């Protein structure tokens, strides 16, 4: 099997681990810089060129598309799909997960627990938004944010109004969410492969930091999750149509609530916390999936 990985930085831990896992199984995995792929759209047979050379012979593609290049990355991935190349996660599933508002709408319709969340275009509706999420403290998120960037904790209604009005004045879209105080600055990431949770860790923010992202100095440890948390993570992945993903959850007084579903989860934190070969499990799924098609 010959695999292409779409990724801008070949040296990242996750990408090197996936490459090694593939090669350990006798497969070929080439890491292609997504932005250096060029597509021939009008050809009768879809074509992709990489650094001037026509691409062919790939059986599968692993999309590791950064949030900042989602539009172009998905265009390249769709071109691979039109060429008959299997994708670890399909383009439409990644697109659903990257749209935070759309993904939350789908998860809510499926009955999956979420924090109280409000969205509006009209800055004059700030009072109504605060009422819908139960007032401060609350969390304000940029729809386009990632790795904790563009996430603000407002500890009073007055500060919340100021932040909301500032964001709306800058013409950016935001979500306003209930703050789950009982989570105490920690969240759970569950890695789901082929509909099953295969690894779990708890991430805790650095001192004085409410965001638990490892990129922001958080730490991770292995954790056992209960049946409701496992079911929530697996249902979230299935609802969005993702074969492989990371589901981020908080433990609330009303049960697990999903904060985000990541279609390209980092592997370093979870592999080091659990000692599990998650990269190998991803490659094994790709091999199994290919044998059944």
C-alpha positions as CSV (number, residue, x, y, z in Angstrom):
1,X,0.0,0.0,0.0
2,X,1.2,3.5,-0.9
3,X,0.0,6.4,1.3
4,X,0.1,10.1,0.8
5,X,-0.1,12.3,3.9
6,X,-1.1,16.0,3.4
7,X,0.8,18.0,6.0
8,X,2.7,21.3,6.0
9,X,5.3,20.3,8.6
10,X,6.8,16.8,8.0
11,X,8.8,17.0,11.2
12,X,5.9,17.2,13.7
13,X,5.8,14.3,16.1
14,X,2.4,13.0,14.9
15,X,3.5,13.0,11.3
16,X,6.8,11.2,11.9
17,X,5.0,8.6,14.1
18,X,2.4,7.9,11.4
19,X,5.2,7.6,8.8
20,X,7.2,5.2,11.0
21,X,4.1,3.1,11.8
22,X,3.4,2.7,8.1
23,X,6.9,1.8,7.2
24,X,7.1,-0.7,10.1
25,X,4.2,-2.5,8.4
26,X,5.9,-2.6,5.1
27,X,4.0,0.4,3.6
28,X,5.2,3.5,1.8
29,X,4.1,6.8,3.2
30,X,5.1,10.1,1.5
31,X,4.5,13.4,3.3
32,X,3.3,16.0,0.8
33,X,3.2,19.7,1.7
34,X,-0.5,20.5,1.1
35,X,0.2,24.0,-0.3
36,X,2.6,22.6,-2.9
37,X,0.0,20.5,-4.5
38,X,-1.5,21.9,-7.7
39,X,-4.8,20.6,-9.2
40,X,-5.8,20.2,-12.8
41,X,-9.5,20.8,-12.3
42,X,-10.7,20.7,-16.0
43,X,-9.1,17.5,-17.0
44,X,-11.3,14.6,-17.9
45,X,-9.4,12.6,-15.4
46,X,-8.7,14.6,-12.2
47,X,-5.0,15.3,-11.8
48,X,-2.7,16.5,-8.9
49,X,0.8,17.7,-9.4
50,X,3.3,18.0,-6.6
51,X,6.3,20.3,-7.1
52,X,5.7,20.0,-10.9
53,X,5.4,16.2,-11.0
54,X,2.1,14.4,-11.6
55,X,0.9,12.3,-8.7
56,X,-0.3,8.8,-9.2
57,X,-0.2,5.3,-7.6
58,X,-1.5,6.3,-4.1
59,X,-4.0,3.9,-2.5
60,X,-4.9,6.1,0.5
61,X,-4.4,9.6,1.8
62,X,-4.1,10.8,5.4
63,X,-5.2,14.4,5.7
64,X,-3.4,16.4,8.4
65,X,-4.7,19.8,7.2
66,X,-4.0,22.8,9.5
67,X,-7.0,24.9,10.4
68,X,-5.5,28.0,8.7
69,X,-5.5,26.3,5.3
70,X,-8.8,24.3,5.6
71,X,-10.2,25.7,2.4
72,X,-7.3,24.8,0.2
73,X,-6.5,21.6,2.0
74,X,-10.0,20.3,1.5
75,X,-9.9,21.2,-2.2
76,X,-6.7,19.1,-2.5
77,X,-8.3,16.2,-0.5
78,X,-11.5,16.3,-2.7
79,X,-9.2,16.0,-5.8
80,X,-7.6,12.9,-4.3
81,X,-11.1,11.5,-3.6
82,X,-12.2,12.2,-7.2
83,X,-9.1,10.2,-8.3
84,X,-10.4,7.2,-6.4
85,X,-7.9,7.5,-3.5
86,X,-9.4,6.5,-0.1
87,X,-9.1,9.1,2.6
88,X,-8.6,8.3,6.3
89,X,-11.3,11.0,7.0
90,X,-13.6,12.1,4.1
91,X,-13.5,15.7,3.1
92,X,-17.1,16.4,4.0
93,X,-16.6,15.0,7.5
94,X,-13.6,17.2,8.1
95,X,-15.5,20.2,6.8
96,X,-18.3,19.5,9.2
97,X,-15.9,19.2,12.2
98,X,-14.0,22.4,11.2
99,X,-17.2,24.4,11.2
100,X,-17.7,24.7,15.0
101,X,-21.3,26.1,14.7
102,X,-22.4,23.4,12.2
103,X,-20.7,20.6,14.2
104,X,-22.5,21.7,17.4
105,X,-25.8,21.9,15.6
106,X,-25.3,18.3,14.4
107,X,-24.2,17.0,17.8
108,X,-27.2,18.7,19.5
109,X,-29.6,17.2,17.1
110,X,-28.1,13.8,17.8
111,X,-28.8,14.3,21.6
112,X,-25.1,14.6,22.6
113,X,-24.4,16.7,25.7
114,X,-23.1,20.2,25.0
115,X,-22.6,23.3,27.2
116,X,-25.4,25.8,26.9
117,X,-24.4,27.7,23.7
118,X,-25.7,30.8,22.0
119,X,-24.9,32.4,18.6
120,X,-26.1,35.7,17.2
121,X,-25.2,38.2,14.5
122,X,-26.8,41.2,16.1
123,X,-24.6,42.9,18.8
124,X,-27.8,44.4,20.2
125,X,-28.8,40.9,21.3
126,X,-26.0,40.6,23.9
127,X,-28.4,40.6,26.9
128,X,-30.4,37.8,25.3
129,X,-27.2,35.8,24.6
130,X,-26.1,36.2,28.3
131,X,-29.5,35.0,29.4
132,X,-29.5,31.9,27.2
133,X,-26.2,30.7,28.6
134,X,-27.0,31.5,32.2
135,X,-24.8,34.6,32.6
136,X,-21.2,35.0,33.7
137,X,-18.9,33.4,34.1
138,X,-19.0,32.3,30.5
139,X,-16.7,31.4,27.6
140,X,-16.5,33.4,24.4
141,X,-14.9,31.6,21.4
142,X,-13.9,32.7,17.9
143,X,-15.5,30.2,15.4
144,X,-12.2,30.2,13.6
145,X,-10.0,29.7,16.6
146,X,-7.8,26.7,17.4
147,X,-5.4,25.4,20.1
148,X,-7.1,27.7,22.6
149,X,-6.5,30.8,20.5
150,X,-9.5,33.2,20.4
151,X,-11.0,31.8,23.7
152,X,-11.8,34.2,26.4
153,X,-13.3,33.6,29.9
154,X,-15.5,36.5,31.1
155,X,-16.0,36.5,34.8
156,X,-18.8,39.1,34.9
157,X,-21.7,40.1,32.6
158,X,-20.1,43.5,32.2
159,X,-16.8,42.1,31.0
160,X,-18.7,39.6,28.8
161,X,-20.6,42.4,27.1
162,X,-17.4,44.3,26.4
163,X,-15.7,41.3,24.9
164,X,-18.8,40.3,22.8
165,X,-19.2,43.9,21.5
166,X,-15.4,44.1,20.7
167,X,-15.5,40.8,18.7
168,X,-18.6,41.8,16.9
169,X,-17.2,45.2,16.1
170,X,-14.2,43.5,14.5
171,X,-16.7,41.6,12.3
172,X,-15.7,38.1,13.6
173,X,-18.1,35.3,14.4
174,X,-18.2,34.0,18.0
175,X,-19.9,31.4,20.1
176,X,-20.9,32.2,23.7
177,X,-20.9,29.2,26.0
178,X,-21.7,28.2,29.6
179,X,-18.6,27.9,31.7
180,X,-18.4,24.4,33.3
181,X,-16.9,25.4,36.6
182,X,-17.0,21.9,38.1
183,X,-14.5,20.7,35.4
184,X,-11.9,22.7,37.3
185,X,-9.8,23.6,34.2
186,X,-9.5,20.0,33.0
187,X,-10.9,18.2,30.0
188,X,-10.8,14.7,28.6
189,X,-9.6,13.9,25.2
190,X,-10.8,10.6,23.8
191,X,-9.2,9.2,20.6
192,X,-11.8,7.4,18.5
193,X,-10.8,5.1,15.7
194,X,-13.4,3.2,13.6
195,X,-16.2,4.1,16.0
196,X,-14.4,3.0,19.2
197,X,-12.4,4.9,21.9
198,X,-8.9,3.5,21.8
199,X,-7.1,6.0,24.2
200,X,-8.0,8.6,26.7
201,X,-6.2,11.3,28.6
202,X,-7.0,14.2,30.9
203,X,-5.6,17.6,30.1
204,X,-5.2,20.2,32.8
205,X,-4.3,23.8,32.2
206,X,-1.2,25.5,33.5
207,X,-1.6,27.4,36.8
208,X,-3.9,30.4,36.3
209,X,-5.0,29.1,32.9
210,X,-8.5,27.9,32.3
211,X,-7.7,26.5,28.9
212,X,-6.3,22.9,29.0
213,X,-4.6,22.9,25.6
214,X,-1.1,21.3,25.7
215,X,0.1,24.0,23.3
216,X,-0.6,26.5,26.1
217,X,1.4,24.7,28.8
218,X,-1.2,22.2,29.9
219,X,-0.2,18.7,31.1
220,X,-1.7,15.3,30.3
221,X,-2.2,12.1,32.2
222,X,-3.9,8.8,31.3
223,X,-7.4,8.6,32.6
224,X,-10.2,6.0,32.8
225,X,-13.6,7.1,31.4
226,X,-17.0,5.8,32.3
227,X,-19.6,4.2,30.0
228,X,-21.4,7.5,29.4
229,X,-18.2,9.3,28.5
230,X,-17.2,6.5,26.1
231,X,-20.6,6.4,24.5
232,X,-20.6,10.2,24.1
233,X,-17.2,10.3,22.4
234,X,-18.1,7.4,20.0
235,X,-21.5,8.9,19.1
236,X,-19.9,12.3,18.4
237,X,-17.4,10.7,16.0
238,X,-20.1,8.8,14.3
239,X,-22.4,11.8,14.1
240,X,-19.8,13.8,12.2
241,X,-18.7,10.9,10.1
242,X,-15.1,10.8,11.2
243,X,-13.2,7.5,11.2
244,X,-10.4,9.0,13.3
245,X,-10.7,12.0,15.6
246,X,-10.1,13.4,19.1
247,X,-13.2,14.2,21.1
248,X,-12.8,16.8,23.8
249,X,-15.2,16.6,26.7
250,X,-15.8,18.2,30.1
251,X,-17.2,16.5,33.1
252,X,-20.2,18.5,34.2
253,X,-22.8,18.0,36.9
254,X,-25.2,16.9,34.1
255,X,-22.8,14.4,32.6
256,X,-20.2,14.6,29.8
257,X,-20.4,17.6,27.5
258,X,-18.5,17.8,24.2
259,X,-16.4,20.9,23.5
260,X,-14.9,20.0,20.2
261,X,-14.2,17.2,17.8
262,X,-10.8,17.4,16.1
263,X,-10.4,15.6,12.8
264,X,-6.5,15.8,13.0
265,X,-5.7,15.1,16.7
266,X,-2.2,15.4,17.8
267,X,-0.7,12.1,19.0
268,X,2.2,13.2,21.1
269,X,0.3,14.0,24.3
270,X,-1.9,10.9,24.2
271,X,0.9,8.5,23.3
272,X,3.2,9.8,26.0
273,X,0.4,9.8,28.6
274,X,-0.9,6.3,27.8
275,X,2.1,4.5,26.3
276,X,-0.2,3.3,23.6
277,X,0.8,3.1,19.9
278,X,-2.1,5.2,18.6
279,X,-0.3,5.9,15.3
280,X,0.0,2.2,14.7
281,X,-3.8,1.7,15.4
282,X,-4.5,4.4,12.8
283,X,-2.4,2.7,10.1
284,X,-3.9,-0.6,11.0
285,X,-7.4,0.8,10.5
286,X,-6.3,2.2,7.1
287,X,-5.1,-1.2,6.1
288,X,-8.3,-2.9,7.3
289,X,-10.5,-0.3,5.7
290,X,-8.7,-0.9,2.4
291,X,-9.1,-4.7,2.6
292,X,-12.9,-4.3,2.8
293,X,-13.4,-2.0,-0.1
